């Protein structure tokens, strides 16, 4: 008897809300239908439209964009890359570095560090290698949702990432995760360090956030007479 492979099922709006929370609609690609997308679709969208999408449970999710986030990402990449190159530790990738963590799961960290050992063991294509970095960094934007980031955190540690940083330019904090349930929130004037993943690396948060504009204080409400 011939075995018939099951076809991927398109997801409903409720399914998407369960996966990603209250995510802006523009970030969910409708073609191919959510739930049916493949790794080839990730590459196809990038080549045809110059748009970056992660692949999660058959859904193409567009990367968030923002000028302040981009500037902060460049600053942190510069610091990390200088340290990694000086010590010949491996490779640092930027916000267009697609990575296949598992079959059917493609993530694009804003910044990632892969040690020489892990980088040498990468497989697959040059455009989207099967590579699990030691460090994954996400610079948070207003369009990121708590559910999205919680799922992303799980994916990173399930794949074998050793350290994850969630950098929040609005709060001017960095939450450093050494495991799914193990994290520390750092704020100015504290210092971010590389821990066991990048021993010796450090940057004061006052320096990291020096060029990030502070949100204006909320307007004071006038008292009614």
C-alpha positions as CSV (number, residue, x, y, z in Angstrom):
1,X,0.0,0.0,0.0
2,X,1.4,3.4,-1.0
3,X,2.1,5.9,1.8
4,X,0.5,9.3,1.1
5,X,2.4,12.2,2.8
6,X,0.2,14.6,4.7
7,X,0.1,18.1,3.2
8,X,0.8,21.2,5.4
9,X,-2.3,22.8,6.7
10,X,-2.9,26.6,6.5
11,X,-3.2,28.2,9.9
12,X,-6.2,30.3,11.1
13,X,-6.0,33.8,12.6
14,X,-6.5,32.2,16.0
15,X,-3.6,29.9,15.4
16,X,-1.4,32.8,14.5
17,X,-2.4,34.7,17.6
18,X,-1.6,31.7,19.7
19,X,1.9,31.5,18.1
20,X,2.9,35.1,17.9
21,X,0.5,37.2,20.1
22,X,-0.8,40.6,18.9
23,X,1.7,40.9,16.1
24,X,1.2,43.6,13.4
25,X,-0.5,42.0,10.4
26,X,2.2,43.3,8.0
27,X,4.7,41.0,9.5
28,X,2.8,37.8,8.5
29,X,3.3,36.9,4.9
30,X,0.1,35.6,3.3
31,X,1.8,34.0,0.3
32,X,2.4,31.2,0.7
33,X,-0.5,30.7,3.1
34,X,0.7,30.7,6.8
35,X,1.4,27.2,7.8
36,X,2.5,26.0,4.3
37,X,5.8,28.0,3.8
38,X,9.1,26.2,3.4
39,X,12.8,27.0,3.6
40,X,12.8,27.6,-0.1
41,X,10.2,30.3,0.3
42,X,12.5,32.1,2.8
43,X,15.3,32.3,0.1
44,X,12.8,33.1,-2.6
45,X,11.3,36.1,-0.8
46,X,14.8,37.4,0.0
47,X,16.0,37.0,-3.6
48,X,12.9,38.4,-5.3
49,X,11.9,41.2,-2.9
50,X,15.0,41.8,-0.7
51,X,12.9,41.1,2.4
52,X,14.1,39.0,5.3
53,X,11.7,36.5,6.8
54,X,12.1,33.9,9.6
55,X,10.3,30.6,9.2
56,X,8.3,29.3,12.2
57,X,5.8,26.4,11.9
58,X,5.4,27.0,8.2
59,X,4.8,30.8,8.7
60,X,7.0,33.5,7.1
61,X,7.5,36.3,9.6
62,X,9.1,39.5,8.4
63,X,11.9,40.9,10.4
64,X,11.1,44.2,12.2
65,X,12.7,47.4,11.1
66,X,13.6,50.6,12.9
67,X,16.3,53.3,12.5
68,X,17.3,53.5,16.2
69,X,17.4,49.7,16.4
70,X,19.6,49.5,13.3
71,X,22.1,52.1,14.7
72,X,22.3,50.2,18.0
73,X,22.8,46.9,16.2
74,X,25.7,48.3,14.2
75,X,27.4,49.7,17.4
76,X,27.1,46.4,19.2
77,X,28.3,44.4,16.1
78,X,31.4,46.7,15.9
79,X,32.3,46.0,19.5
80,X,31.7,42.3,19.3
81,X,33.5,41.9,16.0
82,X,36.5,43.8,17.1
83,X,36.8,41.6,20.2
84,X,36.2,38.3,18.3
85,X,38.7,39.1,15.6
86,X,41.4,40.3,18.0
87,X,41.2,37.0,19.9
88,X,40.5,34.9,16.7
89,X,37.4,33.3,18.3
90,X,35.1,32.8,15.3
91,X,32.6,34.8,13.3
92,X,30.1,37.6,14.1
93,X,27.1,37.9,11.8
94,X,24.6,40.7,11.4
95,X,20.8,41.2,11.0
96,X,20.7,39.5,7.5
97,X,22.4,36.3,8.6
98,X,19.9,33.5,8.0
99,X,20.4,30.3,10.1
100,X,18.6,27.0,9.9
101,X,18.4,25.8,13.5
102,X,16.2,22.8,12.8
103,X,14.6,21.5,9.6
104,X,11.8,24.0,8.9
105,X,13.0,26.5,11.5
106,X,14.9,29.5,10.2
107,X,16.0,32.3,12.5
108,X,17.8,35.5,11.8
109,X,19.3,37.0,15.0
110,X,20.1,40.7,14.8
111,X,23.6,39.7,15.8
112,X,25.2,36.2,16.3
113,X,28.5,34.9,17.4
114,X,29.6,31.4,16.3
115,X,32.8,30.1,17.7
116,X,35.4,28.7,15.3
117,X,34.5,25.1,16.2
118,X,30.8,25.6,15.5
119,X,31.4,27.7,12.4
120,X,33.6,24.9,11.0
121,X,30.9,22.4,11.6
122,X,28.2,24.3,9.7
123,X,26.3,22.5,6.9
124,X,24.0,23.4,4.1
125,X,24.1,26.4,1.8
126,X,26.2,29.5,2.2
127,X,23.0,31.7,2.1
128,X,21.2,29.8,4.8
129,X,23.6,27.3,6.6
130,X,22.6,24.9,9.3
131,X,24.4,26.7,12.1
132,X,23.7,27.1,15.8
133,X,25.6,30.2,17.2
134,X,27.0,30.4,20.7
135,X,25.5,33.8,21.2
136,X,22.3,35.2,19.7
137,X,21.3,38.9,20.2
138,X,17.9,40.4,19.6
139,X,17.5,44.2,19.5
140,X,13.9,44.7,20.5
141,X,11.5,46.8,18.5
142,X,8.0,48.0,19.3
143,X,6.6,45.5,16.8
144,X,8.1,42.5,18.7
145,X,5.5,40.7,20.9
146,X,6.2,38.9,24.2
147,X,4.9,35.6,22.7
148,X,7.1,36.0,19.7
149,X,10.2,36.6,21.8
150,X,9.3,33.8,24.3
151,X,9.1,31.3,21.4
152,X,12.3,32.6,19.9
153,X,14.1,32.2,23.2
154,X,12.9,28.5,23.5
155,X,14.0,27.9,19.9
156,X,17.5,29.2,20.5
157,X,18.1,27.2,23.7
158,X,16.5,24.0,22.2
159,X,18.9,24.3,19.3
160,X,22.0,24.7,21.6
161,X,22.6,28.4,21.8
162,X,24.6,29.1,25.0
163,X,23.8,32.8,25.6
164,X,21.0,35.1,24.4
165,X,20.8,38.9,24.9
166,X,17.5,40.8,24.5
167,X,18.6,44.4,24.1
168,X,15.8,47.0,24.7
169,X,16.7,50.5,23.5
170,X,13.5,52.0,24.9
171,X,14.1,50.7,28.5
172,X,17.9,51.0,28.0
173,X,18.3,47.5,29.4
174,X,19.8,44.1,28.3
175,X,18.3,40.9,29.6
176,X,21.0,38.2,29.4
177,X,19.8,34.6,29.3
178,X,22.0,31.7,30.1
179,X,19.0,29.4,29.9
180,X,15.3,29.5,29.2
181,X,14.5,30.2,32.9
182,X,17.8,31.8,33.9
183,X,18.3,35.5,33.1
184,X,19.5,38.8,34.6
185,X,18.3,42.2,33.6
186,X,21.1,44.8,33.3
187,X,20.5,48.5,33.4
188,X,22.7,51.6,33.5
189,X,25.3,52.0,35.0
190,X,25.9,48.3,34.9
191,X,28.2,46.5,32.5
192,X,27.3,43.8,29.9
193,X,29.8,41.0,29.8
194,X,30.3,37.9,27.6
195,X,30.3,35.5,30.5
196,X,31.6,32.0,29.7
197,X,30.8,32.4,26.0
198,X,33.0,35.5,25.4
199,X,35.2,35.8,28.5
200,X,36.9,39.1,28.7
201,X,34.3,41.0,26.6
202,X,32.5,43.8,28.4
203,X,30.8,47.1,27.6
204,X,29.2,49.6,30.0
205,X,25.5,50.1,29.2
206,X,26.0,53.8,29.4
207,X,28.5,53.5,26.5
208,X,26.2,51.1,24.6
209,X,23.2,53.3,24.8
210,X,25.1,56.6,24.6
211,X,23.7,57.5,21.1
212,X,20.2,56.1,21.8
213,X,17.6,58.9,22.1
214,X,15.8,58.9,25.4
215,X,12.0,58.8,25.3
216,X,10.5,62.2,26.4
217,X,8.9,62.1,29.9
218,X,5.2,61.7,29.8
219,X,3.2,64.9,29.7
220,X,1.9,66.0,33.1
221,X,-1.9,66.2,33.3
222,X,-3.3,69.5,34.2
223,X,-5.4,69.5,37.3
224,X,-9.0,70.5,36.8
225,X,-10.3,73.3,38.9
